[in-house]
Amino acid sequence: MTVLHFTGIKGSGMSPLAQIMHDMGEQVQGSDIEQHFFTEDRLRERGITILPFDENNIQENMTIIAGNAFNDNHPELVKARELGATIIRYHEFLGDLMNQYVSVAITGAHGKTSTTGLMAHVLDGYKPVSYLIGDGTGFGKEDSHFFVAEACEYRRHFLAYHPDYAIMTNIDFDHPDYFAGIDDVFNAFEEMAKQVKKCIIACGDDEYLQRIQAPIPVVYYGFGAENDFQARNVVKSTEGTTFDVVIRNEFYHTFTIPMFGDHAILNALAVISLCHYENIPAEIVQQQLADFEGVKRRFTQTEIDGHILIDDYAHHPTEISATLQSARQKFPDRELVAIFQPHTFTRTQTFLQEFADSLSEADHIYLCDIFGSAREEAGVLTIKDLEEKIEGSYILQADDVKPLLAHGQAVFLFMGAGDVTKFQEAFEKLLKTEETV
């Protein structure tokens, strides 16, 4: 049996892809840096071997799946070429795999991971599903009917996919290290739209998605009356959200979701729209929506001695605002304390004022040093530049989170795409220590 070796196996897409192939009976191993990432936990649960990067990991009878964060000069890829081993980039391998099933690609600047997780869960109540979620979760089943995958627009990698369906949640400017501006982002999505086989399901409340041109049907969902699938009569509570769905001005069904914020309604509408297109009964959809437990690092809640800690991947101003809105709905009587770690220097520089504005919606703001990436390890900007734009904000260090204790039983929102979880872990340890004193 050919060994599949994943170079960069801890990546948010690579890890779930490795899990999928393992579940389908392939022999899988991979390599990465030795630092722990939450994306490796599901790999270790399956007993998948994770090695330190080393050119000696590579043998000529292997197929190398190369993570997109690593260029062709990576020692493992150089060795693979020398040995004549097959090298396939992550997005190309995934694109070929998706073609074997009724494929659903979830894309958009924000909301991809949550919507992918929700879509996979709901469809699984109807027919078998394989899925790849950007929170490090993957599941493979050879006899699957559906394949649901998060499809990232970064460097136009999603153009490797030709899905049956595409969910487009929104178009917003992000990844300023690659995209020239919002028009460049829009052009990438329009290119993607031309590759979809059956139908595009897009948020009609998004001004850019309204302009998408495609040779197949485009079905719109949202709050606006012009949408094909519209949410009406929304009732929000501390337990969740209930809303009516109207299809082209005709009442369809009332749905209740255990989720919070307008973005959660939109994510659910996207799923409901696709399920209707696939003739899945509304009762099955509601049942699956009701017991959805969420995805990793998306409004993940922990409670310690009355303190509420929320772990969330929010790393763009739009996402920060959505996370704070959700927290206001679920915890209307508590103060919100934002602990935010910016991710990449170019993103922080580009959205410096927008970050300040969105974070100011919290009652108290703590900032962590900027987290770089494999592509961008340093920059001129520092966290002081953001602190100066937010009155009353404070720079927090992972080895001293005691200032957070001053806020009592507030809601503490740890937000970011880097290693902001180390701040939460330090605070959890401090709270447990306080409990025993």
N, C-alpha and C positions, 0 to 999 in steps of 0.2 A: 504494500500500500504506500502511495506517495505521501510523504509528510508535508503538511502545510505549516510553514514557518512564518510567523507574523512579526515583522520588524517594526517595533513600536506597539506592542500588543496591549499596552495599558491605555491607549488612546480611546476617546469617548465613542468612536465608531468602531475602531479595531477590536476592542474587547468584546462587544456584543457580536461582531461578525465571527470572531474565533469561537465564541460560545455556540453560535448557530451551527457552524461546521462540525464542532465536536458532537453536538446533539444529533446531527445527521449521520454520525458514524465515521467521520474522517479522523485521521490521526493528526492532532494539532499540538503545536508548541509555539513559543514566542519569546521575544527578548525586549528589554527596555532598561531604563535607568533603575537604580535600586530603591529610590525614594518611593514610599507607599502612596498610592492613589486609590480612592474609593472604587474606581473602575476595575481594579484587579480582584476585588473580593469575590465576584461571581466566577471568575476564572479559577481561583483557588478552591472554591466549593466543588468544582467539577474535577479537580485534580489535574488541571492543565499546567504543564511545566512552563515556568517563567524564568528565563535566564538573563544574566547581565549581558548587555551588548558586547559582542565579541565576534570577530570575523570567523573564528573557529567553530561557531554555531552552525555554519553553513556547509551543506554537502550537496553534491551535484544532482542527486536524485530528488531533491526537495523542490517544492513550488513556494516561492517567496512572495508573501503578500506584504507590500511595502506601505507603511503609513505615510500619509501625505505631508506630515510635519518634517520628514527627513528627505534630503535631496539625494541625487544619484551618487554623491561622493561619500555617503555613509559607508564605513568599512564593511558592513555586512553585504551591502548591495554591490560594492566593488568586487568582493570575493565571489559573490554569486555569478557575476558576469564572467569572471575569470574561469569559473568551473563550468560555465554553460548552463547553469540552473535557470529555470523559468522564473521571471520576475513579473508580477502583476501589481499595479497600483490598486490601493484599497477601493477607490470609487469605480474602477473598471471591473474588478472582481464582483463587487456588489451589483453593478448593473447587469452583468451576465446572469447572476443568481436570480435576480428579480424577474427576469424574463420567463422563468419556468412556472410562474404562478400568476394569479390575478393580483397584480401589484398596485399598491397604494403608496405614493410618495408624499410625505408631509413636508412642506417647505414654507418659508416665510422668515422675516427678520426676527420675529419673536413668537414664542408659543409652540415651536416645533416639537420639543420633547414632550410637553404635557399632552398635546394633541395626539402625538404618535402613541403614547402609552394608553390614552383613553380609547383611541381607535382600535388598537390591538385587543384591548380588553372587551370592548363591545362586540366586535366581529367574532371573537372567540366563543361567544354565547350562541352563535349561529352555525359556523363551520370552522374547521381547524385553521389555525393561523400560525405562521412564523413571523417573527418581528425583530427589528433592530431599533433600539431606542438610545438616544444620545446621553442617557444617564448611566451608561455602562451595562445595560440589560439587553440580553439577546436570548432568543429561544428558537430552536429549529425543529421542524417536523417534516419529514420527507413527503408525507401525504397531505400536506397543507393545501387548502384551497386558496387562501389569501396570503400575501406577503406584504407586511406593512413596514415601511422604512422611513426614518428621518433622513431628509435630503438637504444637505447644507449648500448654500449658495457661494460660500467662500471659494475664491479662485475658480468660480463657475464649475466646481466639481459635479454639481447635480446634472450637468449636461451629459454625463456618462449614462444617465438613466432614461429609459423610454417606458414609463409606467402606463398602466391602464388608466389609473386615476391620479390626479395631483390635487392635493389640498393646498391652497395658498392662503396663509393666515394674514399676511400683511406685507407691505414693502416699506422698508425704512433704511436710512443710511447707516451702515455699520461696516466693520472691517476696512477702516480708512487706509490701512497699509496696502490694500489691494484695489478697492473700488475708488474711482476718481470723484464720485459724487452720486447723488440720488438717481440721476438719469442713467448712469452706468449700471447701477443696481437694477433699475427697471428694465433695461435692455437685456440683462442676464435672465430675468424672469420671463420676459417675452420669448427669448430663445428657448427656454425650458418649456413654455406653453406649447410651442410648435411640435414638441416631441411626445406629447401625451396622446394616448391612443383612443380613449373612450370619452372622458369628460374631465373638465376642470371644475373644482368646487372652490370658490374664492369668496373672501370677505368683501361684500359690496359696500361696506362702510369705509373702506380704504380707497382714497382718491386715486391712487396709482393702479390698484387692481381693477378699478372700473374701466381703465383704458386698455386692458390686456386684449390682444387680438389673437385668435387661435382658430384653426380649421375644424375644431370640434366644439360641442356645446360647452358654454361657460355658465355654470349655475351659481347664483349669488346668495349668500346668507348674511344676516346681520340684524341690527335694530331698525334700520331705515325701512320705510314703507315700500320702497322701490325694489327691495330684495325678493328673490323667489321664495326663500325660507326666512321668515321674520319672527323674532322673539317679541312677544307682547305680554302685557300684564305681569311684569316681573315683580316677584315678592322676595325680598332678601331678609334673612334672619341670621342669628348666630349659629344655626344648625345647618344652613345651606341656602339654596336658591330654587325657587319654583317659577316656571314661566310657561306660557302657551306658545306653541309653534303654529304659525299660519303659513300655508303654502299657497302662494299666488292668490292671496286674499281669502283663502278658505281654511277654516280651523282644521287642524290635523290632530293634535294631541297635547296634553299637558305633561310636562316633564319636571322632575325634581332631581337635583344633583347635590351631593354632599360637598360642594365646592363654593368658593367665595370670589367676588369681584366680577366686573363686566367681562374680563378676558376669559373667565371660566365658562360663562354663558356662550360666548362666541366659539370657544373650542368645542363645546357640546353641540352647538348648532352645526358645525362642520361635520361632525360624526353623524348626527341625525340626518343631514342632507345626503351623505353618501349611502347610509343604510336605506333610506327611502328609494334612492336610485337603484339599489340592489334588491329592492322588494323584501327587506327584512322587517318583520312585524314590529310595530311600535312597542308592544308589550315586552318583547325580548330586549329592545334597546333600553327601555326604562329600567328593566330588571338589572341589566349590566351597568348602566350608569349609576344606579343606586349603591352598588357595592364596590365601586372603584376606589382603591386606596391610595391613588396617586403614584408618582414616580420619584426616584431619588433626587434629592436636592432641589425639589420644587415645593416650597411651602411645607417642608417636613418639620413636624412639631414634636418637641420634647418638653416635658414638664418636670421640674425639680423643686420640691418644697414651695409650690405656688408660683414659681417663676416660669414663664412661658418662653421657650427658646425656639426660634424658627430658623431653619437652614434653607437658604434659597440661592439659586444660581444667578439671580438677577445681576447683570453686568453692563446694562445699557440704561440710559435714563428712562426710556419708556417702560422697561421691565421693573425698574425700581418703583415707579409710580403705581404700576399694577399690583406689585407685592404689598405696598403700603395700603392701597385701597382694600385688598383682601383682608389685611389685618384689622383695618378699621371696622369692616363688616363683622368679622368674627369676634373681635374683642373691643366693642365700642366704649367700654368704661375704663380701659387701661391706657396708660401712656405707651407710646411707641418709641423704642430706642433703636436707631439704625446703626449697625456696625458694618461699614462698607469698605471693601478692598477693591480698588480699581484694577482692571485686567488689561494689560498692554499700555505702553506709553503713548502710542499713536492714538488709540481710542480715547484715552484720558485727555490728551491735548485737544483733540477734535471736539469733544463734548464737555469741556471743562465747565462752562456756564450751565449747560443743561443738567450735568450731574449735580451742581450746586442747587439748582432750582428743584429738581425732583427730590433730593435728600431733605430739603427744607420742609417737606410735607410731614416729616417725623417730628416728634417732640424733642428728641435729643439725638445728636449726631456724633459718632465716633468714626475716625478714618484710620485705615491701615496702609502701610507702605504699598506702593504700586507693585503688582505682580507681573513679571515679564512673561515671556513664552519662549518656546524652542526657536522661534523665528526672530524674536526681538527681546534680547536679554537686558538691555539697558537703554536709557534715554536721558535727555537733559532735564526733563520735567521731574519734580518731586511732589510728594503728597502735600508739602507746604503750600504749593500753588493752589490746590483745591481747598485746603483749610482756610486760606485767606479770603476765599469767596463765600464761605459759610460762617456767618456770625455765630459764635458760641460753640463751634465744633471743636473737637479734641482729637489729637493723634494718639492712638492706642498701640501699645506694644504687647505682643503675645505672651511675654514673660511677666506682664503686670496688667492684669485685667481687673484689679480691685476697684478702679473708678466706677465700673458698672454696678457695683453693689449699692451705690448711692441712690439708685432708682427703684429700689424695693421690688415689689412684684409687678413689674412692668412686662411688656412684650419686647423681647430682645431679638431683632432681626439681623442675622448674620448673612450678608449678601456679597456675592462675588463669584467669579469663575476660576479663581486661583486656589490658594490653600487657606482661605478664610476660615475653614473648618478648624484650624489649629487654635484660633481665638475662641471659638465655641467650646472646644475640648478643654481649654484652659479655664474657661468660665465655669463649665460643668464641674470640673475638679475642685474649683474654689468653692462653689455652692455646696458640694458634698462635704468639703472640709468644714465649712461653716455650720452645717447641720450637726456635725459630731462634736463641736466645741461646746 
